[in-house]
Amino acid sequence: MSEVVAKIRSFKDLKVWQKGVDLVEMIYKVTRTFPKEEIYGLSAQLRRAAVSIPSNIAEGFGRYHNKEYKQFLHVALGSCAEITTQIIITERLQFIEKSVSERVLSQADEISRMLMSLIKKVRARQ
């Protein structure tokens, strides 16, 4: 029995991009509950970092050279690290409950692992 592998025609076909968009949605919902004085602080930082993940995956996918693609994937990976740090801070400041923090951290960790795997695949094609 042969396994059918779907051809990736667009960045939207990438599971990591899809999970990145899910994380954006999650972050926006979580930050709605933050104190109003945080609208330009941690709330804005988290939202920018979250949006950066699928955006950089998409932009890198659209680049001609694998070297450029890999660079954008590394930026997305850095945004995952930002989110991890900022979520830990928001939990310590008691802006979110531990259960919420764990869900977001788990999603960010999964995306990070997926990005590392994709970076390795892109590197192998060079």
Rosetta silent file (secondary structure, phi, psi, omega in degrees, C-alpha in Angstrom):
SEQUENCE: MSEVVAKIRSFKDLKVWQKGVDLVEMIYKVTRTFPKEEIYGLSAQLRRAAVSIPSNIAEGFGRYHNKEYKQFLHVALGSCAEITTQIIITERLQFIEKSVSERVLSQADEISRMLMSLIKKVRARQ
SCORE:     score description
SCORE:     0.000 S_00000001
   1 L     0.000  124.807 -179.463    0.000    0.000    0.000 S_00000001
   2 L   -92.101  144.378  179.855    1.531    3.316   -1.010 S_00000001
   3 L   -87.554  131.686  179.064    1.185    6.362    1.154 S_00000001
   4 L   -89.851  122.619  179.401   -0.306    9.401   -0.523 S_00000001
   5 L  -109.674  121.842  179.987    1.616   12.551    0.316 S_00000001
   6 L   -71.821  136.576  178.371   -0.146   15.825   -0.416 S_00000001
   7 L   -77.094  134.482  176.927    1.952   18.336   -2.319 S_00000001
   8 L   -81.934  110.397 -178.286    2.538   21.593   -0.484 S_00000001
   9 L  -103.124  -21.179 -175.939    1.381   24.243   -2.930 S_00000001
  10 L  -146.197  156.816  175.479    0.943   27.125   -0.508 S_00000001
  11 H   -59.068  -26.260  179.869    2.103   28.126    2.952 S_00000001
  12 H   -67.349  -17.063  177.033   -1.524   27.566    3.985 S_00000001
  13 H   -80.326  -15.886 -178.185   -0.966   23.828    3.420 S_00000001
  14 L   -75.791  125.646  178.611    1.743   23.745    6.104 S_00000001
  15 H   -59.499  -36.887 -178.891    0.515   22.347    9.446 S_00000001
  16 H   -65.192  -36.049  176.681    2.958   24.618   11.283 S_00000001
  17 H   -66.992  -43.887  179.706    1.406   27.689    9.641 S_00000001
  18 H   -60.410  -43.900  178.881   -2.096   26.447   10.554 S_00000001
  19 H   -68.030  -31.387  175.674   -1.047   25.882   14.173 S_00000001
  20 H   -63.891  -42.468  177.540    0.547   29.334   14.172 S_00000001
  21 H   -65.066  -39.517  175.915   -2.769   30.897   13.174 S_00000001
  22 H   -60.459  -39.584  179.579   -4.478   28.883   15.937 S_00000001
  23 H   -66.237  -38.580  176.706   -1.944   30.279   18.413 S_00000001
  24 H   -57.720  -47.749  179.543   -2.696   33.842   17.265 S_00000001
  25 H   -59.634  -44.355  179.764   -6.366   33.254   17.966 S_00000001
  26 H   -60.997  -45.739 -178.828   -5.542   31.777   21.374 S_00000001
  27 H   -63.599  -42.167  179.371   -3.276   34.718   22.291 S_00000001
  28 H   -62.883  -40.989  178.428   -5.878   37.300   21.273 S_00000001
  29 H   -65.707  -42.214 -179.053   -8.509   35.598   23.431 S_00000001
  30 H   -65.077  -43.811 -174.748   -6.139   35.340   26.403 S_00000001
  31 H   -74.111  -14.811  175.317   -4.964   38.954   26.212 S_00000001
  32 L   -62.235  -23.999 -177.440   -8.539   40.291   26.177 S_00000001
  33 L   -91.281   -2.810 -178.488   -8.643   39.508   29.899 S_00000001
  34 L   -68.407  156.189  175.180   -5.465   41.450   30.738 S_00000001
  35 L   -57.823  146.278 -176.686   -5.677   44.642   32.814 S_00000001
  36 H   -57.634  -32.592 -179.441   -6.437   47.707   30.666 S_00000001
  37 H   -68.440  -10.397  179.441   -3.080   49.286   31.537 S_00000001
  38 H   -94.098    5.008 -176.408   -1.399   46.384   29.712 S_00000001
  39 L   -59.586  -32.777  178.874   -2.979   47.177   26.346 S_00000001
  40 L  -105.228    5.877 -179.805    0.302   48.715   25.137 S_00000001
  41 L  -105.400 -117.893 -176.710    2.514   46.459   27.250 S_00000001
  42 H   -60.117  -35.419  179.790    2.498   42.682   27.464 S_00000001
  43 H   -59.609  -50.450 -179.701   -0.783   42.383   25.596 S_00000001
  44 H   -65.570  -40.111  179.471    0.587   44.153   22.518 S_00000001
  45 H   -61.275  -47.631  179.636    3.933   42.325   22.759 S_00000001
  46 H   -61.324  -43.594 -179.115    2.261   38.917   22.901 S_00000001
  47 H   -63.941  -43.547  179.086   -0.020   39.724   19.996 S_00000001
  48 H   -63.465  -43.796 -179.986    2.843   40.957   17.805 S_00000001
  49 H   -63.120  -40.982 -179.490    4.962   37.897   18.616 S_00000001
  50 H   -65.615  -46.771 -179.585    2.049   35.556   17.871 S_00000001
  51 H   -63.585  -31.199  179.903    1.193   37.210   14.549 S_00000001
  52 H   -61.433  -31.792 -175.589    4.880   37.094   13.631 S_00000001
  53 H   -63.756  -63.947 -179.544    4.923   33.289   13.612 S_00000001
  54 H   -66.609  -28.663  179.404    2.529   32.483   10.738 S_00000001
  55 H   -64.664  -43.931 -179.954    3.476   35.737    8.980 S_00000001
  56 H   -71.766  -33.687  174.996    7.163   34.815    8.821 S_00000001
  57 H   -61.925  -45.139 -179.749    6.357   31.258    7.765 S_00000001
  58 H   -65.046  -46.723 -178.214    4.270   32.671    4.916 S_00000001
  59 H   -64.049  -42.567  178.484    6.833   35.284    3.890 S_00000001
  60 H   -63.096  -39.718  179.346    9.667   32.774    3.945 S_00000001
  61 H   -59.743  -34.961 -178.196    7.657   30.305    1.875 S_00000001
  62 L   -79.650   -3.757  179.875    7.260   32.990   -0.772 S_00000001
  63 L   -81.781  153.685 -175.314   11.011   33.576   -1.065 S_00000001
  64 L   -77.230  -38.374 -174.912   13.006   32.216   -3.954 S_00000001
  65 L  -102.288  142.791  177.887   16.037   30.886   -2.059 S_00000001
  66 H   -61.103  -32.802  179.299   16.084   28.292    0.722 S_00000001
  67 H   -60.691  -42.953  178.185   18.569   30.459    2.649 S_00000001
  68 H   -66.870  -43.780  179.417   15.987   33.245    2.868 S_00000001
  69 H   -56.942  -47.256 -179.452   13.213   30.782    3.756 S_00000001
  70 H   -60.610  -39.448  179.301   15.338   29.377    6.567 S_00000001
  71 H   -61.100  -44.215  179.872   16.009   32.908    7.875 S_00000001
  72 H   -67.466  -35.592  176.756   12.273   33.645    8.128 S_00000001
  73 H   -65.438  -36.188  176.605   11.666   30.299    9.849 S_00000001
  74 H   -66.373  -36.602  176.418   14.329   31.241   12.414 S_00000001
  75 H   -63.477  -43.256  177.875   12.525   34.555   13.040 S_00000001
  76 H   -61.377  -40.039  177.851    9.290   32.605   13.621 S_00000001
  77 H   -62.634  -41.149  176.138   11.184   30.339   16.021 S_00000001
  78 H   -62.240  -36.574  177.648   12.413   33.408   17.908 S_00000001
  79 H   -65.800  -33.823  175.163    8.827   34.634   18.193 S_00000001
  80 H   -63.074  -41.308  178.439    7.903   31.311   19.828 S_00000001
  81 H   -65.245  -38.104  175.890   10.619   31.930   22.420 S_00000001
  82 H   -59.965  -47.251 -179.272    9.242   35.455   22.990 S_00000001
  83 H   -61.198  -43.694  179.080    5.760   34.077   23.593 S_00000001
  84 H   -57.416  -48.351 -179.935    7.100   31.483   26.021 S_00000001
  85 H   -62.149  -46.985 -176.726    8.908   34.168   28.013 S_00000001
  86 H   -68.064  -34.524  177.839    5.972   36.573   27.988 S_00000001
  87 H   -68.560  -40.497  176.458    3.447   33.905   29.005 S_00000001
  88 H   -60.488  -41.786  178.369    5.636   32.911   31.964 S_00000001
  89 H   -64.198  -45.368 -178.465    5.758   36.591   32.972 S_00000001
  90 H   -64.498  -33.713  176.375    1.993   37.038   32.633 S_00000001
  91 H   -67.310  -43.650  178.946    1.397   33.976   34.791 S_00000001
  92 H   -61.886  -34.730  178.626    3.785   35.312   37.469 S_00000001
  93 L   -81.737   -0.511  178.643    1.945   38.639   37.376 S_00000001
  94 L    62.978   35.612  173.255   -1.298   36.670   37.768 S_00000001
  95 L   -82.675  -24.409  178.970   -2.820   37.979   34.547 S_00000001
  96 L  -137.425  156.443  177.772   -3.627   34.384   33.556 S_00000001
  97 L   -81.427  158.382 -179.119   -4.221   31.115   35.359 S_00000001
  98 H   -56.464  -40.055 -178.674   -1.719   28.268   35.260 S_00000001
  99 H   -63.169  -37.629  177.769   -4.047   26.107   33.146 S_00000001
 100 H   -68.919  -45.423  178.280   -4.226   28.817   30.464 S_00000001
 101 H   -56.577  -45.474 -178.980   -0.481   29.321   30.610 S_00000001
 102 H   -62.435  -39.078  178.581    0.113   25.594   30.167 S_00000001
 103 H   -64.042  -46.362 -179.157   -2.133   25.450   27.085 S_00000001
 104 H   -66.036  -44.382 -179.680   -0.370   28.367   25.408 S_00000001
 105 H   -63.011  -37.944  178.153    3.096   27.088   26.337 S_00000001
 106 H   -63.719  -44.065  179.021    2.247   23.642   25.002 S_00000001
 107 H   -64.806  -43.561  179.415    1.093   25.104   21.677 S_00000001
 108 H   -63.883  -38.987  179.084    4.190   27.332   21.398 S_00000001
 109 H   -65.672  -42.690  178.912    6.427   24.352   22.183 S_00000001
 110 H   -62.478  -43.065  178.744    4.760   22.204   19.537 S_00000001
 111 H   -63.608  -41.348  178.243    5.162   24.956   16.948 S_00000001
 112 H   -58.681  -45.857  179.355    8.831   25.372   17.918 S_00000001
 113 H   -63.633  -40.808  178.626    9.473   21.675   17.378 S_00000001
 114 H   -64.712  -40.402  178.127    7.674   21.762   14.038 S_00000001
 115 H   -63.948  -42.631  178.426    9.701   24.797   12.955 S_00000001
 116 H   -60.966  -41.244  177.968   12.974   23.094   13.892 S_00000001
 117 H   -63.250  -43.549  179.678   11.951   20.071   11.834 S_00000001
 118 H   -66.112  -40.202  177.495   11.058   22.274    8.870 S_00000001
 119 H   -59.544  -43.214  178.458   14.351   24.189    9.181 S_00000001
 120 H   -62.045  -40.500  179.597   16.248   20.876    9.039 S_00000001
 121 H   -66.689  -41.782  178.820   14.326   19.849    5.910 S_00000001
 122 H   -65.870  -41.495  178.653   14.995   23.180    4.206 S_00000001
 123 H   -60.367  -39.525 -179.137   18.680   22.965    5.184 S_00000001
 124 H   -66.599  -23.832 -179.804   18.911   19.473    3.647 S_00000001
 125 L   -83.277   -8.648 -177.116   17.654   20.843    0.307 S_00000001
 126 L   -76.996    0.000    0.000   20.475   23.407    0.045 S_00000001
